[in-house]
Amino acid sequence: IPIDRYRNFSIVAHVDHGKSTLSDRLLELTGVIEPGSNKQVLDKLDVERERGITVKAQTCTMIYNHKNKDYLLHLVDTPGHVDFRQEVSRSYASCGGALLLVDASQGVQAQTVANFHLADDLGLELVPVINKIDLPHADVPRVTEQLFDMFGLLDPVAISAKAGLHVEKVLPAIVERIPPPTGKLDQPLKSLLVDSWFDPFLGVILLVHIVDGKVSKGTKIMSAHTGFKYEVKEVGIMYPERVSTKNLSAGQLGYIITGMKRSQDAHIGDTFMQVNHPVEALPGFEEVKPMVFLGAFPAEGANFEQLEESIEQLTLNDRSVTLQKESSNALGQGWRLGFLGTLHASVFKERLEKEHGGSLIFTAPTVPYKIVEKDGTERIVTNPDDFPQMTSGAMGVKDLQEPFVEATIHTPPEYVGQVVQLCQAFRGQQSDVEYLANGQVCAKFLIPLAELVDDFFGKLKGATKGYASLDYEDAGYQSSQIVKLELLVNGNSVDALAKVMHVSQVDEKGRIWVDKFKEYMRYQLFEIILQARCGNRIIARSTVKAKRKDVLHKLHAADITRRKKLLAKQKEGKNRMQSVGRVHIPQEAYQGFLARD
Ligand code: GTP
């Protein structure tokens, strides 16, 4: 099949508008998978499937016969969440066009708009598709008008991916409306790294878009970013699993196996070229920037080595997680993990919890803070415990900054009041409000990333009965009145509980902390003093009276197995308790406190 009969495309959609369902239908129509197997092939990972969120991009090749000619179609799937914006843009960069998929009952949502602009900026040809026309609330004329008003897109294909209605019209539209790739086969190899994943037997598998030239077994390739060299061991296409081919040539998307060992060496957006034929690196490469951090510590009695192995295994598979050892006075030896965003963090956490249940304690998530010293040097703090004690302007520190995002919220007009109120409560500043042609309101806010991490999205959904949609973009660091709040036990700070927050929040939070922690401390042998401290100000204080330890007070009477377990644990003695200063605190206290904070 010649290059002018290749079509590389993505599906641009808001979460839940039916991207995976449509992908499956297209694979069925082209015979890649059995009809009705209902596999959601492209949503491979368990947790993703359970949550219905695509986290990892996958791609699949199809062969489609149109007017007696075979076409090679590459569907490049993209992660469905804003945390992965950078990966989405690299996926789009390997495409000539995209299907812009919109739910017929919901119409255009925040992520549709954001992804449209991302694709449009990269020059993609967009084919509008209206999905879920089988729904009773489907309003095809309205969505058609909206697609034109908002994006200037005409002639949408109206389908029901679930019912299989009119889906067959999508393939000819792809062939006729999306341009073929423009690469040159006779040029030196130039390829874009679109995705990678880890295979325990084969090492890191690279998913690449061959822009120019070709690659086959034995080709010696080099990364433009790391300079590392590799010999290609196998190439092939995804169909939907790996199928090896003789070579991959200009315009194609496929996988390369090189024996690369560390996922961290695979940088999405990197250019791979032939060792002896250097070419200019492709534009748009950006290093991933973790924006949400949390500590993970083994709970009492957990097997440290086992946890370490499984955390390392998971990071092998996810090159965007950063991992560092850390140690805490309260929780002992553990790890600091960095993630692209909150969803990324929660998916990873769930995977770990699924495997290890209660044997891990996670600290509260934090964003990175920037500290500008008096001499102008800057440093980024990813562990609240390392945040300076004093407030801005105090000794040694010139400025304290926190990351902000620009949030775009689409909501029906009747909820605008609640949305504005909520954003203000989360320290957001409104920057723009617009009434859209579709009757919705689009509001923009500048809001600290830390507030988004703190369940902003959940509260937004609650305030708007689930109708609002949210998208956000990095807006850089800004000066802010941020301080560190600490919890002290008999005068000693518990490092793992420290948190950075806005100065306006410390008083309330400090009181809550002391009360909450006290609940888990009823069973002390000696009297202890709990305090919440900010700088040198004590915000709240409480004394825990000496009392017999009653491990069962929090349990439901019927929970017999758990009761027995706890009693057995108690019998084992108190020598495994961690100590802060000279006070022994059972880990259950931290665990309970952190789980509820
Ligand atoms: P992400 O992976 O999170 O981006 O979601 P998605 O866009 O891939 O959505 P998915 O295909 O998982 O579909 C979301 C929900 O909509 C599922 O419950 C589907 O069964 C349903 N759905 C998809 N297409 C249709 C359709 O044509 N009609 C109806 N009624 N439901 C559909």
Boltz pocket constraint, residues with backbone or C-beta under 6 A from the ligand:
constraints:
  - pocket:
      binder: B
      contacts: [[A, 13], [A, 14], [A, 15], [A, 16], [A, 17], [A, 18], [A, 19], [A, 20], [A, 21], [A, 22], [A, 51], [A, 52], [A, 53], [A, 54], [A, 80], [A, 131], [A, 132], [A, 133], [A, 134], [A, 135], [A, 159], [A, 160], [A, 161], [A, 162], [A, 163]]
      max_distance: 6.0
